[in-house]
Amino acid sequence: MRNVVAQLVEDVFEHCRADHSGGPADYIPELAAVDLDAFAICLATSDGHLYTAGDADHAFTIQSVSKPFTYALALTECGQDAVAQRIDVEPSGEPFNEISLDPHNGRPRNPMINAGAITAASLIPGATVAERFEHIRGYYSRFAGRELAMDEAVYTSEARTGHRNRAIGHMLRSFGIVDGDPDEAVDLYFRQCSIEVTARDLAMMAATLANHGRNPITNDEVLSPELTQQVLSVMTTCGMYDAAGDWVTAVGMPAKSGVSGNVLAVLPGQVGVSVFSPRLDAHGNSVRGVNACRELSRRLELHFLRVTREARSTIRSSHGVGSVPSRQRRTPAEADVLELCGHRARVYELHGDLLFAGTEIAVREITSHSDNLDALVLDLRRVDDISVVAQSLLGKMRRALSEQGCESALIDPERRGKAAADDRVFIDLDSATQWCEDLLLARHGKGVRVPDRIELAEHPLIAGLDQTASDHLIGEFDVRDYEPDELVVQRGSPRSGLFLILGGQVSTTLPGADGHVHRVATLGPGMSFGEIPMLVGGETLADTHASTAARVAVLPPDRFDRLAADAPQLKLLLLERLAATAYEQLGSAVRILAGRSDID
């Protein structure tokens, strides 16, 4: 008679194999050429018994599933306190390659995003990159119970195309998080991601974590129980990136995914699970892998919170808007006001089914912290269902808050909250955050707001020049008017000029991997764009459209270049101001990237 667990694993395999949705990680050329139909499920018990289905011995590179193991090695070699000084353990709610740094100390949010993983790699001791990599490779091999090797072709492909990771490495170096040569840390990270494993290997690595850090076959204590707890805790909150909340809710096991199509999951004290299938979803997680883990968790009751349910708050997370700014670019004076008053506007993310008990606790918690709030946002995007009584409780709370001076809004693109026609309803976090910021600036930023329209002579790039220089420079600009949504500069075009905004707003946008167009920044009067191409040449990196009716003054490239001959001192002064403006924009971008902890 066949083992019933083996049959169940096979049944889950057959249930999931018909799903052919998703695609490979084509931004790494070697990963784009894999066998998309390869599929394996492996389940290893904490005493080392292995159940397999499908291509259990098919080799692939470990990719981001390497992150918890290098983090474990860094903790072992350097100690928890030393690692904590370089890497935080807070969930970011962001994709794996986001530049997510703490705005105050520059630390990566957690070791499961690329910034944190590169930092962890930089902490591994050794005289050379090769020596440090051998330390990592040997450590992974102890988890797997056999000697592992690196796939040279994948490493070469990643090293050739990993420009974003190099940028992250240099940013970490600039914050003093990574010591020494950041390119070495990034190269070490590329190497660890290129270690070749099988689903069988990963299941044994997961089982070692499930067995409190001791390999159940070799009996080698690879990681202490205390540090195993640390690693699994971070995997629980951060391992599945911006899908982490859904994963914990539906699967309920500490886990890590990789863009080669692998998923590793751990139920402490019981089992380790690995799934391999290269077709990925929008989060970069294996489609079949996630579905298989869901099915295994459901059928085997593997959720770590499989206990009697109690009424608990439906608040998943909350944050002040000062810690997660919008993409609306602010003047330094406005930014100062928002830094000071950002705590007076708060976003609460709700999740699950909003029934009476959970909603009552949430309302009580929100109300108890509302005395100093000017604005409140309820994010309903992760809410599955809202009962009539929950709608009533939330509506009454919002009306009471309004009476004490706290305005409120919803993030509810699917209108699950049954909002009234006059309610403020936003489709995403960014637009709701901008509304909060505008409200705070209106109440607390008297005298710092930029007028809706300015004259060219009032623009900060020109204001303060002597009359002769000002008149000369103003004479070089053309003033243009744009209708809402009209294209101002197209992505990929050569440098188009220096643009000074005199009225209205313009937004820069980029297409995302999800097929949608995403806002990078929105600019208003007194701001400028086009500086970087004008200073260093090259193509324009983003599309720029008029968000509203807009008036823009443009200095064409030929006139900009001609200033060197006609008015060299004026050109030098202009370059100094442009450089200062570009630096200010970089600082604004870093602040936005570092602060975004749970972006839609």
LODRENVO-138386 format. One record per residue (C-alpha): x, y, z. Coordinates in steps of 0.05 Angstrom, whole numbers, plus 5000, padded with zeros to 4 digits. Layout:
REM residues N
XYZ
...
***
This chain:
REM residues 600
500050005000
502750684980
504151195035
498151655040
502552275047
506352084984
499652004948
497452684973
503753014949
502652684881
495452914881
497553634895
502753574839
497353354789
492553894814
497654444800
501254204738
495554414691
496755154707
501055444652
500356174671
506256624685
513056684652
520456634668
524957174697
527057424629
531258004655
536657494669
538157194600
540156504625
533656444666
529456624605
531855994569
529655484621
524654914612
518155254631
514554584642
519554324693
515854204759
517453874825
514653834895
518753574953
516753505025
521953315078
520053155149
524253415207
527352725214
529552715141
524152295106
523052565036
516752554993
517652764920
513552864858
515753084789
522753324770
525853284840
532953214812
532353774760
537954274773
536755024777
539955614811
537955794882
537156544868
533756934925
532456304966
539856394983
538157015024
536056695090
542056235089
547256785078
543557185131
544256585177
551656545162
552557295176
548957215243
553356615260
559856965241
558457675266
553057605319
545957875322
547758565348
553058695294
548458465239
542658875267
546959505261
547159385185
540559045169
533659165198
528358625204
522159025185
517558795127
517959265069
511859055030
515959184968
518658784908
525358424918
529558934881
526759574913
531860054943
528760025012
532960375064
531060655131
530661415122
534161545188
539961055190
540460805119
539660065138
536159595089
529159435114
530558685119
535458145093
530357855044
530458444995
536558534951
539259124991
539258705054
542058095019
547858484990
549358765059
549058055089
553957815036
558658395052
559058145124
561757455107
569157435127
574757255079
580957555047
578157514976
571457454942
573256744922
574856554994
568456875020
564356524966
567455854985
565255985056
558156105032
558055514985
560655045039
555455305087
549655185039
552454485026
551854335101
544554515099
543354085037
547553495062
551753464999
556853894962
553754434919
556954814861
555955464823
552855514754
558055934716
553456114659
548056394704
553256774745
556157084682
549157274658
547357594725
554057964729
553058234659
546058494670
545758664745
546359414739
540859554789
544159124842
550659494830
546960144841
544159874906
551059664927
553960354916
548160674952
549360215011
556760415009
554761155008
550761055072
556460685105
552460035109
557259655065
564659735080
570059665027
568859564953
561259514941
562559164874
565658584912
559558514956
554958524895
559358024859
559057564919
551457634919
551257444844
555456834860
551056594918
544756674875
548056234821
549255624866
545855024834
540854614873
535054134862
528254124895
530753534935
536553964961
532054534980
527254075017
533053825059
535454535071
528354715093
528054095137
534554305171
531254965189
524954585212
529554155255
532054765294
538254845250
540754115252
541053725187
536653115201
540852655157
548052865175
546253085246
550653705233
548354305274
548954825219
545355375256
543855465330
536555415352
536656145374
539056385306
534355905270
528656255305
531356925283
531856705210
524956385208
521857005241
524557445185
522456955132
515356975160
514557725153
519257875095
520657245054
515157335002
516358084991
509958464972
505957814974
508157655046
501457835079
497457405032
502456835040
502156835116
494556865113
493656305062
499655845074
502156025143
509355795139
515956185140
518056185067
522656455014
521856494938
526856564882
526156814810
528656154782
521855894803
523455584870
519655654936
522155405003
517555365063
518555135135
513854895188
518254905251
518854225285
515153865229
516853935155
520654305101
517554415033
520554594966
517154704899
520354854832
516755134771
519755704730
513256064711
512756684756
507057144776
507157904781
510657874849
516357454821
513856824856
512756144823
505456074803
505355324813
509855384874
505155854910
499055444891
502454794912
504255074980
497155324989
494454634974
499454275019
497954755076
490454655067
490453905059
495653755113
493654325159
500654615160
498755335178
502755535240
496755885269
492355275265
489155435333
482355625359
480756295328
479456895372
476657565356
482458025338
483558685304
482958705229
488659215226
494358905187
499059505193
499060255202
503960825189
504461575190
505061905122
511662225144
514961545140
511961355072
511761995030
508062064964
511362144897
509162874895
515863244896
515763774951
519964394961
524964375018
520364815060
514364365047
518563745062
520564055129
513264165147
511463445128
517263165167
514863545228
507463405220
507362745181
505162365243
498662765243
496062365183
495761605188
494161025142
490960395170
491159775127
485359305142
485058585119
480957945121
473457925131
470758535167
465658245215
463158545280
468358305330
474658455290
471859125266
469859325336
477059215361
479859595301
475160185312
477060195386
484460195370
483960735316
479761185360
484561125418
490161415376
486261945339
486762555384
492562875346
490562675276
488663145219
487562595168
485961855169
486061355111
482960665113
486260205063
481159665043
484959334986
486458705026
479458645054
475658045028
468658205053
465458765093
459158615133
453459115141
455159215214
462459345197
460359875146
456060205199
461660195252
466860485205
461961015179
460261245249
467561275269
469361695209
463662185222
465762255295
472962385273
470662915224
467063275280
473563325319
477363585258
480262945230
478462845156
478362135129
478661765063
478661065035
483360674989
478160234957
479060134881
473759584880
468859984922
468159424974
466959935028
460460164996
462760885001
457761444993
457961874931
461262454967
466562025001
473962104985
475961454952
482861324923
485260754880
492260694910
496560874970
500561414934
494561844915
491561774985
498261975015
498662584970
491762794994
494062735066
500363145052
496363695018
491663725077
497463765127
500864315086
494264705082
493564675158
500764725181
504665005123
502365725121
507166135080
511065545051
506365334995
508465504924
503365934886
499265594832
502766014780
509366404779
513066844729
519466604697
523567114736
520766824801
523066114786
528465904837
533365754780
533066474759
530866864820
536667224854
540767344791
542668054777
538168414728
542768344668
543867604678
536467494692
534367864629
539467494587
537366814613
529866944608
530867144535
533466454519
527266084544
520965924505
514365904543
509665334524
502665134548
500464414553
493564104559
492063574612
495162894594
499163204537
506062894527
511663374544
517762924536
517862214511
522061674544
528061484502
528562144466
535162524466
535763114513
529963574499
531664184540
531464474609
524164534632
521965024686
514864944711
511065594717
503965344728
500064694737
503264014748
507063504706
508562774723
514162304702
511961584690
514960914673
511760264650
512059714702
513158964696
505758874714
503759214649
501359844683
504360544679
506960794746
508061504770
515261664788
514262374811
509562964803
512463664798
509364354808
510865094799
517965284817
520664594800
524464354740
526163724700
530863534644
537063734684
540563064682
540362964607
542463684597
548363594644
550862904624
547362754558
544062094542
536761904532
530962124573
529261574623
521761704634
515661984599
513262664624
506062874616
502063474638
497863244697
493663874692
493764464646
500964684652
505465254632
512865084623
518965504603
523865124560
531265254547
532764864483
539264454481
542464884426
541465524466
543965174529
550364974492
551065664460
551366004528
558465744537
560866194482
556066784490
555966834566
560866354599
559966644669
552466594663
553165874638
557565704697
552566004746
546965624712
550864974717
551965084791
544565184803
542864584759
547664144798
544564374864
537564234837
539663534812
542563374881
536263614915
532163164869
536562574885
535562694959
528062724949
528162074910
532261724963
527461965017
521461684978
524761024963
527360935033
520761085065
515960655025
514460075071
508159775041
507060024970
501359804927
***
